[in-house]
């Protein structure tokens, strides 16, 4: 499909990825121009009556958040144009199907690894088995091995895993020679340590490894396309797919699932265009060149305390950056299908997952000073952290705006601000500029959604149940996204504050099955923000009714937070909308064989009871030991200065 022909890991020749530098400049100039335009309007609005310290603070906060949403808008716009005309974001040629290179694959060996930790054994084994079965149907299983890499510490879950593994081997028969189960008693360094253990013991036996999460499902065709893409790109150290959420029944789960499959391909296409060969890694549903990973991606424990010190939590971003630093390409292939995952089914579980990501992404800010990393890697770190910090900034800006509006209302009749003032100070309200900035912000926020719908209507509307159902679903998705945004803003802002205060979070297994959130739990997580919103709204309405109505969409989402959390977790509501054709997704319309097999497996195959199988651990393949060297994020310039200083001392002594 992409046909990028390269030579060694240090020297690139014959690349068909044109205008790489120009793409970055195009994206940067567009983002800077639009951001500068919006910020200049905001400055004129605030400066109409002279700037106070509070208004300078407002301008700074607005500048950060506005620039953040502009970057997403620019990526989406680029992706829209490329997808509309079916242009590959890397080669800038017409998209073509990937031709599987069966003979070339036969000369390679690929491991499919699934790291797990205290997960639902029933679901893990089902996903593992149906992915294996899908690959077997392609006739290429002989060149792949599957590893279930357990870090489980719960004794009962560990026992379930072992029993389920023996049952799996029994069902597979001779095919079981391609699967292996390893459980670490000590889960040192969590997932990073889990994969490091695999790489150091068996990694050198393989050319590539496809990394799956505990909730991942991947079709055999997708695995072969990833492997072929890796063979087509010998410079590539990692190739990332877009994991599409599936198997959701609650309203919130189906909302996330629909939004992801509708907008993610377009946004990813735009990102791939300007990131070129320096894309990011999301930790799973990707293929990695094992030799490059072993040599480049041994992660250190960072010096200092939280939030910037300790074990690296969001390891995926860092591993991609280390591959970049060693001149390996990291590619994002947005057109490959058959890569699936599952998402939390309700707002609270979704927010708890984000709490872990907030801590991991903010930790990356501590690496920005390292000269080891390339500029694009640092930009990825900055964007990842800003994705969450922007919520705290938005909340702070709203609070300061309220203070400013109330202050202006209290002083609206004061025309002489200083002693012995000869002429009055007339308050100037630039209504036209305020309206222009409001419309510009709405366009930047909502236009990517509209573009995503247009592309889908043109190329794949039948896979969403038809045009009418697609449009209806997109309208409901947009309205709910607006309603739930204030609550997610509060959650993320709170999480960011907790991270900077040094509060740690446990990285446990994620709940993924649908459940109805109780009223007690819904109010327990939202009552404080609801009370604050009521008081906030009352103050705003009393002193400045006009500002209150501007603020009302945000206040409404917070006041109704508990009902939103509870009813959006309803399975009945989600299933009812599916029957009406709302939030229908391609994975449901296409009747994917792999997902259908997963459903059957979960309904018909259960975890064996204790004592049904021997307690002996299954045999593992012969080890081929190697070492992953630990990387360092030192400041190169300091080391050079010290080296030069030592040479001068030796010379003059």
N, C-alpha and C positions, 0 to 999 in steps of 0.2 A: 504493500500500500504506500509506504513512505519512501522506500528505496533510497535511503540515505547511505551512500557508500563512503566509508571512512577506513582509515588504516589502523594505526596503533593507538594506544591510550595516551600518547603524548603528542602525536602529530596528526592533524586532520587534512585529508586531501580529497578532492572530488566531491565535496559536500553539495547536496542539492537543497540546502536550507538558505535561500538567498536573502539579502538585505537584512542580516541579523542586527547589525548596529542601528540601521535606519528604523527598524521596527520599534526598538526601545525608545529612540528619540521621538518617533511619531506618537507613541503612547504617552511619553513624559510631557511633550509639548502640549498635547491635547489636555491632559490632566492639569498641568500647571496653568494653562490659559483659562480653562473653565473655572478652576479654583480661584485664580486671581480675580476673575470677573465678579464672582459671587462675593468674595471677601471685600472687594472695593465697594460694592453696593452696601454691604453691611457697615463699612467704615463711614460712608456718606450718611447713612441713617443715624448712626450713633453720634456722629460729629456735628449734626445739624444744630445742636444747642451747646456745643462744647463737650469735651470728653472728660468724664470722671474716672477715677481709678477703677471703680466697679465696671464701667463701660469698656475700659481697656482690657480688663479680665474677660468680659463677655466676648470681645473681639478675638482674643487669643483662643478661647474655647471654641468659638464658632469656626475659626479658621481650621482647627484640627479636624473637627467633625465634618465640615463641609468638604475638605480635601479627601477625607476617607470615603465619603459616599461617591465622590466624583471618580475615584479610581475604579470602583465597581461599575459605575455607569460607562466609563470608557472601555473597559474590558467587555462589557455586555454589548456595546455598540459594534465593536470590532467583530465579536463573535456572531452577532446578528447578520452582518454583511457576508461573512465567510460561509455561514450555514445556509443563508438564503440562496447563495449561488453555488453551494456544494463545493467549496474550495478548501483544500487541506491547509490547516493553519501553519504547518511546518514547511511543506514544499511549495505552497501557493499554487498547486496544480489541482485539477479536478480530482475529487475523492474517488478512489477505486477500491474494490474489495481486496482484502488481504489474501494473497494466494499462498496457501499452506505449503511449506517446503518439507514434504514428508522425508525425502532422502537426507536433507540436511539435519532435520530433527533426529533422525536415526543415528547420527554420528555424535549426538550430544546426550547428556544425562541431566535431567532436571528433577529437583526435589520440590514437592509441594508440602509446605510446613504450616501447621496450625498450632500456634502457641495458645494455651488455655490456662485459666486460673479460677478454680472454684466455680466453674460454670455448670449450667444445667446439662447433665450428662446425656439425657435423652435427645436434646436438641443438637448438641455437639456431634454425637455419633451419626445422627441423621444427616446433617450437613456434610460431614466428612464422607459418608458412604455414597450419597447421591452425586457428589462432585466426582468421586472416583469412578462411579458407574458411568457417568456421562463421558468421561475421558476414555473409558474402556470401549464404549460404543464407537469411538473414532478409529479404533484399531491401533492407537499409538501408545497404549499404556506401557508397553515393554520398555519405553525410554524414560519412564517417570517412576519415582518412588514417593509414597505419601508418609509423612511423619506427624503423629499427634504428640506434641511436646507439652506435657503437663507440668504445671507449677503448683498444682492443687495442694493446699495445706489442710483442708478439712478432711478428717479421716473417713467420714461417711461418703463424701463425694468421691474420694480417692478409691474407695472400695467399689462404688458404683461404676467408676471409669474402668477398673480392671475387669469386672464382670461383663460389662458391655463390650469391652474389647475382645474378650474371648468369644463372646457370642458373634461379634462381627467377623472374626476370623473363620468361625464355623460356617457362617453364611457365605463367605466369599470363596471358600475352598482353595483351589490352587492360586487364585488371584491374591490371596493373603500374603504371598511372598513379596508383594510390592508395598506392604504397609508395615509401619513400625510404631510402637508406643514406648515413650520414655517419660518417666516421672522423676522430677528432682525432689529430693527430700528437703533441701534447703533452697528456697527460691530467691537467692541472693541477686540483687539488682533487677528483680522483677522481670518484665518482658525482655529488656535489654540483655540481662544475664541468661535468660532462656534461649534466645537466639544465638548468643555468643557461645554457649555450651554446645549447641548443635553445630555451629560453624567450626569450632575447634576440634570436635570429635569426628564429624562426618562431612563437613562442608567441602573439603578438598576433593571429595569423590564426585562432586557435581559441578557442572558448568553454570547452572542457574538454579535459583530457588524462587518459587512463587509463594509469597507470604499471604496467608489467609487469617482472618480473625475468627474468633469462636462463633460468630454469627454469620460468617461469610458462606456464600454458595457461589460456585463458579462452574460454568459449563465447560465441557471438554473442548468445544470449538473455541471458546475464549482463551483457554490455556494454550492451545496450539497457535492461535493468532499472536498471543504474547510472546511465545517462544520464537515464532517466525520473525516477529518484529525485532527481537533481540538479535537474531542471526543476521537480519538485514542491516542492523546498526551496530557493528562491532565496537564502535566508540561508546555505546550506551552502557552505563553502569546500572541504570534503573529505569524501568518503564512503568508508569502509573496509569491505571484505568480509572474510570469514574464508577465507584460502587453505587448502585441504584437501590434504594430501600424497597423492600417487598414484604408481603405477608402481614399487612397491617389491617386491623379491624376497627379500632377505636377512631373516633372523629379526628382527634389530634394526630394519631399515627397516619391516617390516610391523608390528612392535610400535608404532613411532612413528605410523605411518599409522592403525592401528586406534584407538589412544588419542586421537589428534587428532580424528578424525571422530566418535568416540563422546562425548567430553567437551567439546570446544571450543565447539560451538554453545550448550550450556547455560551454560558459564562466560561466554561472550561476551554472552549474553542478560542475565545478571545484571549484568555490567559496564556494559552499555548502559543498564540501568535507572537506576543511580545516577550515571553519568557524563553522562547526557542528551546535551546538545549540546556537551560538552567531552570527547569521546572521544579516543583516541590514534591514531597513524598508525604502521604497521609497514613503511613504505617501498616497498610494491608491492601490486599487485592492489587498487588503489583508484582512484577518479576524483577529479580536482582541478579546481576552478575556476581557470582559467589567470590571469585578471586578478588575482584575490586572491593567488595564489601569487607572481606577479611583484612585486606591490607590497609583500608582507609577508615573503617568505621568502628574501631574499638573506642568506646566512650569512656572518658575519665569521670571521676567524681570532682565536681567543681569546688574550689576553695571558698570558704566563707559560709555564712548562714543563709537561710531563706530570706527573701524570695529568690536570690540569684545563685546561692551556693547549694551544695549537696548533690545527690544523684540527679542526672539529667532526666526529667520526667517526660516531656514531649520529645522523645528521641528521634522521631521520624524526620522532622525539619532539620535536625542537626546532622543526621546521617546523609541526607541529600546535600547539605552544605559541604560536608567533608568529601563527598564524591566530586562535587564541583571543584573544590580546591585541588584535587588530584587530577583535574582535567578530564574527568569522566562526564559524559552527558547524562542528564536526567530528563526524560521526555514524558510528556502528558499526551496520551492518545485518547482523544475524546470520542472517537467513532467506534471503538471496540465495545460490543455488547456482550451480555452474558455474565457480567460481574455484579453480584448482588450482595447486599448486607441487610441488617435489620436495625431499626431505630427505636428509642424509647417510645412507649405508647401513650404517655401523658406528659403534661407540662412539667410536673415536679421531677419525674425521673429524667426528663430531658435536661432540666436545669442542673440537677445533681451531676450529670455527665459533664455539662459545661463547666461546673465548678472545678473539676480536675484539669480540664483543658486550659482554663484561665490561669491556674498556677503554672502549668507547663509552659504556656506561651509567654507569660510575663518573665519567666526565668531566662528566656532567650535574650532579653534586653541586656543581660549581663555579659553576653558574648559579642555585642556590637563593637566593642573596642578592639577585638582580636584582628590582627593583620593577617591571620591565617585564612580568614574567610573572604570570599569575593563579595563585591558590592551587591550583586543580585541576591545572594544568600542573606545578606543583612537586610535587604528590602523585604524578603519573605518574613524574616523574624519581626521586623517592624510592623508589617501588615497584620501578622498573626496576633501580636500583642494589642495593636490598636483596635482590632475587631472587638475586643472585650473592654479595653480601657475607654473606648469611645462612649460606652454606656454611662460610665461614671462622669465623663465630660458632658454628655447630653443632660444628665440629671443636674449636674452643677450649673450648667448654663440656664436650665429652666428655673432653678431656684434663684439664681442671680437676676434673671429677667423679671421674676416676680417682685423681688426686692426693688429693682429699678422702676418697674411700673408703679408700685405702691408709692415709692418716693416721689416720682413725678406727679402722681395724683394728689399727694399731700401738698406739693409745692406749686400746683398748677395756677394758683391765684397770687403767687408771689412774683412781682415784676421788678422789685428792687432788691437785689441779692447782696449788695455791698453798701456800706455807709457812704453818704454823700454822693450817691450815684445820680447823675444828672438825667439820663434817659432810661426808660424801662427796658428790661430784657424780655423780648417777646418769644414765647415758645414756638418753635417751628416743628411741624410734623410732616415729614416727607412721605405722604400716603402712597404716592405713585411708586416710589422706590420700595417701600415695604411690600406692596402688592407684587411688584416684579420679582423680588427675592423669594417671596412665598411661592409664586408660580414656578420659578426656576427650580426651587428645591423639590416641589411636587413632581415636576417633570423628571428630574434626575433620579428620584426614588422609584417612580412608577413606570417610567419608559422601558427599563429592561424587562419588566413583566409583560408589557404590551408587545415588545419585540419578540419575546419568547413565544407568546401566543401566535403571532403572525407567522413565524417560522414553522411552528407546529401545524398551523392550518394549511400551509403550503405543502409541507412534505410528509406529515404523518398524522393527520387529523383522525383517520379511521382507527389508528391504534389507541386513540383516547375516547373511542365510542362515538365519533362523529363531531362535526363542527359545533352543533348546538350544545351538546353535553360538555364539550371542551370549553366553550365560552362561559357557560353557566358555572362550571367548576372553577375557572380562573377568576370569575367575579367573586365567588364565595371565598376562595383562597385569599384574594387581595383584601377583602373586608375583614376576614378573621386575622390576617397578618397585621393589619392596622390596629385592631382591637387588642391583640395579645402583645404587641410591641412594648407598651409601657410597663407591663409586668416583667417581661424579659429584661428590659432596661434596668429595673430595680434589682432583680436577681443578680445580673451581671455586675452592676455597680457595687452591690454588697460583697460579691465574691472578690472583686478587685481590691476593695478595702481590706478584706480578710487576708489576702495574699501579702499585701504590703505591711500588714501588722504581724506577719510571720505565723499565721495560723495554718497548720498543716491539714491535709486532707488524705483520707485513705483511698487507695486505688483498688477498689474491689470489683467483683464481677458486676456487670450491668444487668438490671431487670429488663427483659425485652417482651415478655408476653403481655397481652392486653389485660388491663385491670381498671375497675371503676374506683376512682379516688374517693375516699370517704369525706363527709363534710368536716369532720374533726381535723383530718389531715389538711384539707384545703384551707380551712380557716387558720390552722396552726402556722402555715407558711405565708399567709397573705394578710392576716388581720392588721398587723402593724402598718403596712403600706396603705391599707384601706383607710384606717383612722387618720393617718397623715394626709391622705388625699382629700378626705372630707374637710379637715381643718384648712388645708391649703386652698381648696376651692372656696370655702366660706370667706376667707380673708381676701382672696382675689375678687370675689363678687362684690363684697362690701365696698372696697376701695376703688376698684377699677373694673366695672362690668364688661367693658370691651375686651380687656385682656383675659378675663375669665372665659369668655366664649372662644377665644383663640386657644385657650388652654384646655377646654372641655373634653376634646377627644382623648387626651392623655389621662385626665382625671377619671373619665368614665371607665377606661380600662382598668384602673387601679381600684375604683370603688366596687366594680363588679368582679374583682379578681377571683374570689372564692367560687362563685357560680361558674365562671369561665373555666377554672381548673377542673371542677367536678364534671360538668356536663360535656366538656371536650374530651373527657376520658371515657365517655359512654361507648360501649361496643354496639348497643342497639342502634344508636344514632348513626354510627359509622356504617354499619351493615345496611341500614335503611337507605342511606345516600348511595351506597354502591348499587342497590337494587334499582334506584332511579337513574343510574348511569352517571352520578356525580362523583368526581375524583377517580374515575376509571383510568387505569394505567396500562401501558403496553404489555407489561408482564402478565396481566390478567386477560387482555384481549388476545394476545398471541398464544395463550395456553402453553407456556413453556414446559417442555417435557421434564426438565430438571426440577422445576418448582412443583410440578404435579407429583413427581416421584417423592419429593420431600414431604408433601402433604400426606401421601399414602403411607410413607414410612412412619411418620409421627402418629398416625392413627392405628397402625397395625403392628409395629415393632415396639416392644417395651424393654426397659432395663431389667436384666435377669435378677432374680432374688439371690440373697446371700447363700453360699454353699452349693450353688448349681455348677460352678466352675472352680478349678483349682486356684489357690491364692498365689501361685508362682507367677513372677513377672515374665512377660514374653521376651523371647530372645531378641537381641539387637544386632545390627550388622557389625562387621569388623570395623574397628575404629581406624581412622587415618589421621593421626593427630597433627595439629598445626596450632599456631598461636596468633591471636588477633592483637597486634600491637596497640597499646593505648595511645590515643592521640592527645596532643596538647594544644590549648588555645592561648599560647603565650603571645606577648607582644613582640613581634620580630624586631622592631626598631630598637627596643630596649636592649635586646640581646646583641644587636649589631653595635650599639654604642658601647656596651660593656666589653665586647670583643676588641673593638678599636682602642678602647682605653687600656686594656691589658697589653696590646701590642706596643702602644706608645711607652708604657711604663717599662716593658722589657727592653725597648730600643734605647731609651735614655739612661737605663741603669747598666 
